[in-house]
Amino acid sequence: MTYLIVFIGGGIGAALRHAVNKGALFLLGPSFPFGTLLVNVLGSFLMGVVVFALLARGEGDQPLRLFLGTGILGGFTTFSAFSLDAALMWEKANWLPLGAYVIGSVVLSVGALLVGMFAARSLG
């Protein structure tokens, strides 16, 4: 059942991300990835709201957290999960792991994308 909850939420989030990207492209043009920036920042903000609201209310409802956090916000942007992990390390003053996580995530993810692009180009 939890997979279904995440699946439905993820579909909603992905559809919303697509709508924001199309709207940003239409309104602002293709010169900068405004849509991606917007979903990353908005998704991170919403993850903070959702997490705080559920914790402040003492909400232990796992299906709701899965639907909103992993599902909708995960489908909208996985950057919101990255931001939450980083913020939790910040709050615990885990500076070295935080720096390694932030720098490593950006450098390794962009690097992996470049390697994937190179691999795909050399196959075709």
N, C-alpha and C positions, 0 to 999 in steps of 0.2 A: 504493500500500500504506500510506503514512503517513496518508492521510486515513481509511482504514479503522481503523487503530489509534486515532486520535484520536476517531473516531466511536463506537467501542465503549467506550472509556474515558469519553467524555463522557456516554454513556447511563448508565453505571454511576454516575458522579458525580451526575448529575441525579436519578436514582432515590434515591440516598442523601440528597441535599438534601431531597427531598420527604418522605422518612421522618423526618428530623430535624425538619423544620417541623411535620409532623403530630404527632409525639411531643411537641414543645414546646407546641403548642397544646393538646393533651389534658392534659398535666401542669401547665402554667403559665397557661393561659388566653390570651385575646386582648388583654389590656391593654397589652402591650408586645411588639415583634417579637423575642422571645427566640430563636426558631428561626433567624432571619436573623443575629442577632448571634452565635449559637453557630457556624453554618456559616462565617461570615467569620473568626472567631477561630481555630476549629479548622482550617479550610482554610489559613490563613496559617501556623499552627504546622506543619502537615503539609508545606506547601511548603518551609519551612525545613529540616525533617528530610530530605525527599527530596533537595533540592538539595545539602545538606551531605553526606548519605550517598553520593550518586553522585559528588560531587567528591572526597570523602575517599578513596573506593575507586579514584579515577582512572577512573571509569566513563564510557566514551565511547559507550555504547550509545544512539544517538539514538532508536530505537523505544521503549526503556524510558522515556526522559525524556518522549517525546511521550505515551505511554500514561498515565503517572502524573501528570505535570505539566499538560500541555495538556489531556489527556483527562479523567481522573478528577477531579483537583483543579480543572480549568477548568470541568467540568460541576457540580462540587460548589459552587464559588464562584469567580467571576472576581476577587474581592477578593484571593485569594491571589496572583495574578499582579501586581496593583497593589502589594501589600505587598512582593513580591520586588523589583520595580523600585525602589520607594522605599528599601528596605534597601540595595540595591546603590549607589544614589546616596549614602546615608548613609555607607556604608563608604568611599567615595571622597571624602568630605567635600565633595560638590557641593551646598553649602547652598542657593544661590539656585535652581538647577534643582529641587532636592528640594522646597523650599517652594512653588515655582510648580506643580510636578506634583501635590503633595498637595492644596493649596488649589484649584488649577484643576480637578483631577479631581472633587473633592467638589462644588464650586460649579457647575461646568459640567454635571456629570451630573444633579444635582438640578434645576438650571435647565432642562436639556433635557427632563427628565421632566415638569416643570410646563408647559413649552411644548407638549409632546406631549399632555398632558391637556387643555389649553386648546383646542388645535386639534381634538382628537377631540370635545370638548363642543360646539364651535361648528359642527361638521359634523352633529351629531345633534341 
